[in-house]
Amino acid sequence: RSMKELLEVTEEVKALGANCLPVLADVSDYEAVKEMFEEISLFCENIDCVINNAGMSHVGLFTDMTTYCWDKIISTNLTSAFNICHHSVPNMIRAQSGTIINISSIWGIVGASMEVAYSASKGGLNAFTKALAKELGPSHIRVNAIACGAIETSMNTWLSDEEKQSFEEGIALCRFGKTEEVANLAFFLASEAAGYLTGEIIRLDGGAL
């Protein structure tokens, strides 16, 4: 994300009548996240909801993967969630309230050939979700994950039309999901309507076969 993109979203949010603070940070960097939350603390007193949405992938043979690529994917997809939660959870514990939503993947459940690092990072995020939910439950903090299937994002632009069609044939609804559909589920999980739901890895995959 660039600051230009953040400012565009900020204007969209403000147009809806809500306040918004754009902060650009490398969430895989613990100290950068610390500074980000110091800035956030000047903007708002309580943290009600955290959504860990940072993600990147790499498609290629495991034997060709470099240690740099492995470390980058793990730090972006998994370590970032630790960094964000480590700085936000104390605030939630003090308030005895809060919800954490991790954006995961079905590959973290079933694994994907040619995406070993990505699958491992999302599998780790799923375990992180379940363990943290148990630890934070007594503080009335809910932790859940959305395990996305194929969603129409820039992460899938490498697929050719033929590859995309082949992928869709393995989905019961015969299409890729929309980002709005992920957002709708996240909105539900953040709401009181999901007040008794925690520690769950919810598949949003259109019925992947």
N, C-alpha and C positions, 0 to 999 in steps of 0.2 A: 504494500500500500504506500502511496505517496501522500504528502501533505495536501496536494491538489485534490486528490480523490477524497481525503478526509474532510476537507472544507466543503466540497460539493455535498457530501452526506450531511454535514453539519447544517447547511442551509436547508436541506430537505426536512430535517428534524425540527428545526426552528420554525419552519413554515407550518408545522403541525401544532405549534404552540408549546413545545417542550424545550427545556434547556439542554445544551449539548456542549461538551468539552472535547475537542479533538486533541489527541496526544499521539505523537508518532514515536514508537519505541521498538527495539528488537526484543521481543518477548522471550527469546531463547537466552538472553543475557540477564542474569539475576540482578546485577546492579542497575541495569537500565530499567528493569521492572520496578525496582525499589524507588528510583527517582520518579517514575511514572505515577506510582501510588502516592508519593509525597505531593505531587502536583494535584492529583485527584482529591486528596484530603482537604485541600484548600477550596475546592469547588463544591464538595458535598460531604456531609457528616457521616452518613451511613452507606454501606454497600449492601444492597438488597439482593442483587443477582449478578452472577459472573457467567459469561459464556466463553469458553475456551474454543476458539474457532481457527487458530493459526494452523496452517497445514501445507505440506508440499509432498510431492511424490517423485519417484524415479522408476522408469520402466527399463529393465535390462537384465541380463543374466547375473545371477548372484556371483559367479566366478569372475565377472568383469567389474564388480563394484569396488570402488576405492574406499578406504577408511574415512576419507574426507566426506564422501557422499553419505555413508552410513551415519557418521556423527551429525551431519547437517540435518538429515531427516529425523533422527531421534531427538535432537535438541529442539527442532521446530515443532514436531508433532507431540512429543511427550514431555520433555523437560520444561517447555513453555507452560504447560498446565501446572506443573509443580511450582514454578516461579510465580505465576499469577495467584494460585491458591495460597501459597505460603505468605503472600503479602495481603491477601483479602480475608482469609479465614479468621484471623484474630479479631477483626472488626465485627464479623458475623457472630463470633462466639460471645463477644461483649453484648451484642444486641439480642442474643439467643434467637436468632432468626436469619434466614437467608436461603438461597438456592444456587447451586452450581450446575451448569449444563455443559457437558463436554461433547464436542462434535467429533464423532468417531466414524467408523466404517465397517461394513460387513466383512471386509478383508481382515479386520481384527478378530473376527469370529471364525471364519472358514479359511483364511489365508488366500493369497493370490500368487500364482506362478509369475515370475518376472517382476514381482513387487515385494520381495522378501522384507526389505527394510521398512517399507510403508506398512505392511501387514504386522510386523513386529511392533512398530510404534503404536499402532492402533490397538493391538492386543494388549499392550502395556497400559494404554489409556483406559481400556475397559476394566482391567484389574484395578487400576488406580481409582476408578469410579466406584467400584463395589467396596473396596477397602475403606475409602474415605467416607462413604455413606455410613458404614458401620461406626466409624470413629466419631463422626459429627452428628449422628442421629440424636444422642442425648442432649445436644445443644440446639435441637430443633432446626437443623440445617439439612436440607435435602440435596442429594447429589445423584444426577442421572446422566446418561449418555444417549445420544442419537447415533445409531449405526447406519449411516447413509449407504445406499446402493449407488447406482449410476445417476448422478445429478448433472444437469446442464451447467457446467462451470468451465472456466478457462483451463482447469486441470485436465479436462478431457479433449482439448482441441487437437491433440496429436492423433486422435482416431480418424481414420479415413471413413468415407460414407459407407463403404462395404463393411468395415470393422464395426461401425456403430450399429448398422442394421443387424449384424450377426449377434452383437451384444443384446440388442432389444429382443431378439428371438428367444433369449433365455430369461426374459422378464414376463411375468404373467400379464401385466398391464401393457406390454409391448411398447414401452416408451421410457425415456429417461425422466427422472423426477425434475421438478422445478425448484429453484432456490426459495421461492415463496412457500412451497410446501414444507421445506425444512424450517423456515421461519415460523410458520403456523404451529408446528409441533413444539418448537422452542418456546413460543409464547404460551402455549398450554402448560408446559412444564414449569414455567416461571410463575404461573398464576396459582391462586388458592384452589382452583379446580383440581389441581394435582397435589393437593396438600398431604395426601397419604401415600404418595408415590416416591420411593427413593431406592437407590442401589440398582436401578434397572438399566439394561442396555436395550434400547428400543430400536428394532429394525425398521427402517424407512426405505424399503427397496423395491416397492411395486410388485412384490411377490417374486423375488428372484428364485428361479427354479434350480 
